Amino acid sequence: MTVTEDTKTDMIGKALGLLVLLGSEPRGASASELSKLAALPFSTTYRLLGSLTRDGFVDYEPDGRLYRLGLRVFQLGQQVSNHHGFAGTAMPILQRVTDVTGEATILSVRDGERHLTVSKVDGPQTFRVTSDPGHLGLLHTTSVGKALVAFAADADRTRLVEELELKPLTARSITDRDTFREEIARVRSQGYSVMDEENELGMRAVSVPVLNAQGVAFASLAIAAPIFRLTIEQMVAHVPLLKSAAAELSVKLPVR
């Protein structure tokens, strides 16, 4: 590989890194802010943002001098979603769960040491769950994340349990390694996971894994609701419904 090819590859990686950073900034970010976050020279950041804007991957708002993800990223995301069946195949199944429970139903996959929301159906209630498709969340503070860890491949599960950063989001978040180890063992034993204000105050959730033929989770399915609407016991009562839906997803989704 020549020096020129090395340079091009490096610049592509930096451009992709800027897109990832913008994905974590829903209100947008300035070139100087992105330069600091990416640890890149301002001139490099500005030049890359110009190229990404020209190709539709980034939108620029002159009034606020802010950059946001563009529609080209949305288009690619939709193509990925359709390819994996998250839109056409999964959505009717999620909708049926919501029709029964009256609460939001969420499908997530693991993205490294985070979970990624890939599909969601809002409940008919006025209180809206905020984990929209594209949202990246922590594994140890969420029910979907705990299910993904508990039913990961053996080596992967061991690594995550022992090495995952356990930073708190609320006073109820698990931050102790032994407690997390016990929690994941319990989830694996009972076949479902719960979140009780560990990720967001005022919210509860229950999740089950979506398993491949080897018994490894390639996704997790959850319902989420505010604490004033459902107790933990009422959430857990929906586990059989979630397991039935997860079994259907494991057969119909092309992801393995």
Buried (B, 14 or more C-beta within 10 A) or exposed (E): EEEEEEEEEEBEEBBEBBBEBBBEBEEBBBBEBBBEBBEBEEEBBBBBBEEBBEEEBBBBEEEEEBBBBBEBBEEEBEEEBEEBBBBEBBBEBBEBBBEEBEBBBBBBBBBEBBBBBBBBBBBEEEBEBEBEBBBBBBBBBBBBBBBBBBBBEEEEBEBBBEEBEBEEBBEBBBBEEEEBBEBBEBBBEEBBBBBBBBBBEEBBBBBBBBBBEEEBBBBBBBBBBBBEBBEEEBBBEBBEBBBBBBEBBBEEBEBE
